[in-house]
């Protein structure tokens, strides 16, 4: 299973819904939306460079 950290952003690929992890614990479950597990949202290189 994927481990999540506080502040991680997850996105549902089919519908585009985004979720931010508020608190974490030990769990063997996945966060589901539209019947599929949500995936970690990755930032693009241009978005990272804008933060600086």
KAMOFEN-V36703 format. One record per pair of residues at least 24 apart in sequence whose ideal C-beta (glycine too) atoms are under 6 Angstrom apart, sorted by sequence separation. I is the first residue (numbers start at 1). J is the second residue. D is the distance in whole Angstrom. If there is no record, write none. Layout:
<<I;J;D> <I;J;D>>
This chain:
<<12;38;5> <1;28;6> <10;38;4> <11;41;4> <9;41;4>>
